[in-house]
Amino acid sequence: MATDGPTPTPCDQEIFEKGELIALLDGSSNAVENWVKEVAEKANARLDWHYTGGVAQVLHLGDMESRRRVERVAVDMPQVENPMVMRRIPADSPGLYRKGVTETPKNAIAAFMDPVSGEQAFI
């Protein structure tokens, strides 16, 4: 997968608002874009991604069968350093903060994912 090229387009708004987190990646924007496009094409699924705090959140929009296809394709993809899959996320996980999508406690100033439990926390 090539890592150079133009800056990827912004995340599809419908996927951003309604999609479920499926994976967290660490990599350059072009490497992540290429990985996501390849997985989406091979799985015949709707995927997109965006950065949150320097981590690429890969979002899926579709039914459970579509999600299973994405998970199978992602597991079969060769592990590369750029992007590197940091974590695969189980279905129904809230994922990381998304402005206008994630419900937050009043007066919260920061959100993070607990590295042990994988749960989102706010301070």
C-alpha atoms as a printed R data frame, in Angstrom:
    type eleno elety resid chain resno       x       y      z
1   ATOM     1    CA   MET     A     1   0.000   0.000  0.000
2   ATOM     2    CA   ALA     A     2   1.422   3.333 -1.004
3   ATOM     3    CA   THR     A     3   1.596   5.969  1.703
4   ATOM     4    CA   ASP     A     4   2.105   9.093 -0.397
5   ATOM     5    CA   GLY     A     5  -0.478  11.077 -2.261
6   ATOM     6    CA   PRO     A     6  -2.927  13.922 -1.784
7   ATOM     7    CA   THR     A     7  -4.588  14.606  1.539
8   ATOM     8    CA   PRO     A     8  -7.621  12.305  1.932
9   ATOM     9    CA   THR     A     9 -11.113  13.797  1.813
10  ATOM    10    CA   PRO     A    10 -12.944  14.441  5.117
11  ATOM    11    CA   CYS     A    11 -14.838  11.591  6.755
12  ATOM    12    CA   ASP     A    12 -18.261  10.830  5.215
13  ATOM    13    CA   GLN     A    13 -20.682  12.708  7.500
14  ATOM    14    CA   GLU     A    14 -23.256   9.900  7.635
15  ATOM    15    CA   ILE     A    15 -20.599   7.346  8.618
16  ATOM    16    CA   PHE     A    16 -19.151   9.816 11.160
17  ATOM    17    CA   GLU     A    17 -22.554  10.343 12.793
18  ATOM    18    CA   LYS     A    18 -24.022   6.834 12.587
19  ATOM    19    CA   GLY     A    19 -21.061   4.497 12.122
20  ATOM    20    CA   GLU     A    20 -19.670   2.085 14.706
21  ATOM    21    CA   LEU     A    21 -16.019   2.036 15.646
22  ATOM    22    CA   ILE     A    22 -14.368  -1.090 14.285
23  ATOM    23    CA   ALA     A    23 -10.622  -0.429 14.688
24  ATOM    24    CA   LEU     A    24  -8.030   2.060 15.875
25  ATOM    25    CA   LEU     A    25  -5.020   2.607 13.621
26  ATOM    26    CA   ASP     A    26  -1.737   4.430 13.940
27  ATOM    27    CA   GLY     A    27  -0.413   5.763 10.667
28  ATOM    28    CA   SER     A    28  -0.112   8.575  8.192
29  ATOM    29    CA   SER     A    29  -3.342   9.879  6.694
30  ATOM    30    CA   ASN     A    30  -2.603   8.454  3.252
31  ATOM    31    CA   ALA     A    31  -1.619   5.029  4.607
32  ATOM    32    CA   VAL     A    32  -4.804   4.890  6.705
33  ATOM    33    CA   GLU     A    33  -6.909   6.063  3.744
34  ATOM    34    CA   ASN     A    34  -5.431   3.364  1.497
35  ATOM    35    CA   TRP     A    35  -5.944   0.647  4.147
36  ATOM    36    CA   VAL     A    36  -9.564   1.667  4.773
37  ATOM    37    CA   LYS     A    37 -10.371   1.837  1.042
38  ATOM    38    CA   GLU     A    38  -8.836  -1.590  0.437
39  ATOM    39    CA   VAL     A    39 -10.716  -3.211  3.322
40  ATOM    40    CA   ALA     A    40 -13.992  -1.534  2.273
41  ATOM    41    CA   GLU     A    41 -13.601  -2.729 -1.313
42  ATOM    42    CA   LYS     A    42 -12.661  -6.307 -0.392
43  ATOM    43    CA   ALA     A    43 -15.469  -6.532  2.187
44  ATOM    44    CA   ASN     A    44 -18.032  -4.682  0.046
45  ATOM    45    CA   ALA     A    45 -18.799  -2.453  3.027
46  ATOM    46    CA   ARG     A    46 -19.125   1.210  3.985
47  ATOM    47    CA   LEU     A    47 -16.105   2.373  5.961
48  ATOM    48    CA   ASP     A    48 -14.480   5.692  6.635
49  ATOM    49    CA   TRP     A    49 -12.153   7.097  9.244
50  ATOM    50    CA   HIS     A    50 -10.995  10.220 11.021
51  ATOM    51    CA   TYR     A    51  -8.340  11.174 13.541
52  ATOM    52    CA   THR     A    52  -9.121  11.656 17.222
53  ATOM    53    CA   GLY     A    53  -6.143  12.760 19.262
54  ATOM    54    CA   GLY     A    54  -3.739  11.454 16.618
55  ATOM    55    CA   VAL     A    55  -5.379   8.009 16.460
56  ATOM    56    CA   ALA     A    56  -7.325   6.975 13.353
57  ATOM    57    CA   GLN     A    57 -10.807   5.722 14.212
58  ATOM    58    CA   VAL     A    58 -12.146   3.409 11.509
59  ATOM    59    CA   LEU     A    59 -15.945   3.474 11.408
60  ATOM    60    CA   HIS     A    60 -18.325   0.984  9.792
61  ATOM    61    CA   LEU     A    61 -21.896   1.664  8.702
62  ATOM    62    CA   GLY     A    62 -23.984  -1.384  7.941
63  ATOM    63    CA   ASP     A    63 -25.485  -4.555  9.353
64  ATOM    64    CA   MET     A    64 -23.733  -7.296 11.356
65  ATOM    65    CA   GLU     A    65 -23.026  -9.407  8.258
66  ATOM    66    CA   SER     A    66 -21.264  -6.445  6.666
67  ATOM    67    CA   ARG     A    67 -19.292  -5.898  9.881
68  ATOM    68    CA   ARG     A    68 -18.274  -9.594  9.946
69  ATOM    69    CA   ARG     A    69 -16.985  -9.286  6.368
70  ATOM    70    CA   VAL     A    70 -14.927  -6.240  7.365
71  ATOM    71    CA   GLU     A    71 -13.519  -8.045 10.401
72  ATOM    72    CA   ARG     A    72 -12.548 -11.097  8.296
73  ATOM    73    CA   VAL     A    73 -10.872  -8.950  5.638
74  ATOM    74    CA   ALA     A    74  -9.041  -6.839  8.245
75  ATOM    75    CA   VAL     A    75  -7.681  -9.956  9.977
76  ATOM    76    CA   ASP     A    76  -6.448 -11.319  6.642
77  ATOM    77    CA   MET     A    77  -4.752  -8.051  5.662
78  ATOM    78    CA   PRO     A    78  -0.980  -8.195  5.996
79  ATOM    79    CA   GLN     A    79   0.187  -6.470  9.180
80  ATOM    80    CA   VAL     A    80   2.161  -3.435  8.116
81  ATOM    81    CA   GLU     A    81   3.810  -0.747 10.162
82  ATOM    82    CA   ASN     A    82   2.059   2.127  8.454
83  ATOM    83    CA   PRO     A    83  -0.766   1.947  9.293
84  ATOM    84    CA   MET     A    84  -0.525  -0.294 12.308
85  ATOM    85    CA   VAL     A    85  -3.726  -1.763 13.742
86  ATOM    86    CA   MET     A    86  -3.597  -0.730 17.392
87  ATOM    87    CA   ARG     A    87  -6.818  -2.373 18.480
88  ATOM    88    CA   ARG     A    88  -9.830  -4.098 16.971
89  ATOM    89    CA   ILE     A    89 -13.015  -2.926 18.656
90  ATOM    90    CA   PRO     A    90 -15.911  -5.261 19.510
91  ATOM    91    CA   ALA     A    91 -19.421  -4.447 18.285
92  ATOM    92    CA   ASP     A    92 -21.381  -1.996 20.450
93  ATOM    93    CA   SER     A    93 -18.275  -0.310 21.866
94  ATOM    94    CA   PRO     A    94 -18.779   3.447 22.189
95  ATOM    95    CA   GLY     A    95 -15.387   4.162 20.633
96  ATOM    96    CA   LEU     A    96 -13.531   7.395 21.091
97  ATOM    97    CA   TYR     A    97 -15.060  10.857 21.347
98  ATOM    98    CA   ARG     A    98 -16.773  12.250 18.235
99  ATOM    99    CA   LYS     A    99 -17.907  15.870 18.440
100 ATOM   100    CA   GLY     A   100 -21.683  16.116 18.198
101 ATOM   101    CA   VAL     A   101 -22.085  12.326 18.389
102 ATOM   102    CA   THR     A   102 -20.664  11.201 21.737
103 ATOM   103    CA   GLU     A   103 -22.749  11.984 24.794
104 ATOM   104    CA   THR     A   104 -20.557  13.564 27.442
105 ATOM   105    CA   PRO     A   105 -21.085  14.477 31.066
106 ATOM   106    CA   LYS     A   106 -21.770  18.146 31.719
107 ATOM   107    CA   ASN     A   107 -18.527  20.107 32.285
108 ATOM   108    CA   ALA     A   108 -16.285  17.307 30.941
109 ATOM   109    CA   ILE     A   109 -13.038  18.764 29.634
110 ATOM   110    CA   ALA     A   110 -11.364  15.628 28.247
111 ATOM   111    CA   ALA     A   111 -12.189  12.086 27.144
112 ATOM   112    CA   PHE     A   112  -9.888   9.078 26.943
113 ATOM   113    CA   MET     A   113 -10.053   5.324 26.491
114 ATOM   114    CA   ASP     A   114  -8.843   3.426 29.538
115 ATOM   115    CA   PRO     A   115  -5.982   1.228 28.267
116 ATOM   116    CA   VAL     A   116  -6.896  -1.641 30.611
117 ATOM   117    CA   SER     A   117 -10.688  -1.814 30.355
118 ATOM   118    CA   GLY     A   118 -11.082  -0.227 26.912
119 ATOM   119    CA   GLU     A   119 -13.924   1.894 28.331
120 ATOM   120    CA   GLN     A   120 -14.234   5.585 27.536
121 ATOM   121    CA   ALA     A   121 -13.767   7.892 30.498
122 ATOM   122    CA   PHE     A   122 -14.204  11.633 30.982
123 ATOM   123    CA   ILE     A   123 -12.573  14.176 33.261
